[in-house]
Amino acid sequence: MSDEHNGVSRRGFLSLTFKSAVAVAGVGLAAAQGEAAPPKVAQAAVSYRDKPKDGHQCSQCRYYQGDNVCSKVKGHISPHGWCAMFTPKS
């Protein structure tokens, strides 16, 4: 058997490995930032009202986060309110 040198030094290999790891981490970070939540919509745009409609209310919606906050609609959201984006919790 011969000890042939294939043109890649240990230092070169480690450098390439480090650069590859940084590139992969950068792609992962960019993907994670791409998953940011879309901007919330105005209450008027979804016909928000602070009273239930047809027995449906925000506290029963999958987007209601509690503490008067909705993940889809801006502003103070009453747990007893309703909007056109109402989607029942599953």
N, C-alpha and C positions, 0 to 999 in steps of 0.2 A: 504494500500500500504506500502511496505517496501522500505527502502533506502538501497538497496543492492549495495555493492562495487564490480564492475566487474574486479578489478585488475589493472585498468589503472588510474594513478593519473593525476591531471591536468598538473603537470610539465612534466610527461611522455608523455602525449598527445601533449603538445606544442613542446616538443623536437622532437617527431616523425613527427609532422607537418612541423617543420623547416627543418629537414633532408630530408623529401620528397620533399619540395620545392627546396632545393639545388640540389637534384638529378635530378629533372625535368629541372631545369635551365641548369645543366651540359649537359644533353642530347640535349637540344635545342641548346646550344653553339656548341656542337660537330657536330650537323646536319648542322648548319650554316657554320662551317668551312669546312665541306664536300662539300659544294656547291661552293667552290672556283673555279675560272675559270681555265680551263686546260691550260697548257703552250702553248705559241704561237709557230707556226712552222716557219722554215726558208723560206725565199722568194724562194730560188731555189727548195725547195720541192714542191711548188705549182705553179711552172712556172711563177712567178711574172714577169711582165714587166711594164714599166712606160708609156705605150701607150695603148689605148683602143683596144679591140678585138671584131670584129663583132658588133660594136655599143655599147658594154657593157664596163663600166668603174667603178672603185672603188666607186666613189661618188654616184652611183646608187645601190650599194651593201648594204645589211642589216648589214654586219659586219664593214663597214667603219664608223668610229666614228668622222670624221672631224679632222682638225689640223694634217693631215698626219699620222693618227693612225688607225690601224685596230685591232679589237678584236681577230683576229685569226692568223695574220701574223706579224712577227717581223720586226722591222726597219721602216725607213721612207717610207711611202706609198703615192704615188701621187694620187690625186683625179681623175686623168685621166688614171691611171694605170689599170691593170687587172690581175687576177690570176685564177687558176683552181677552187678555192673555191667560185667564184663569185655566189652570190645568190641575185636575185633582191629583192628590198624592196617591202613589200606587201602593 
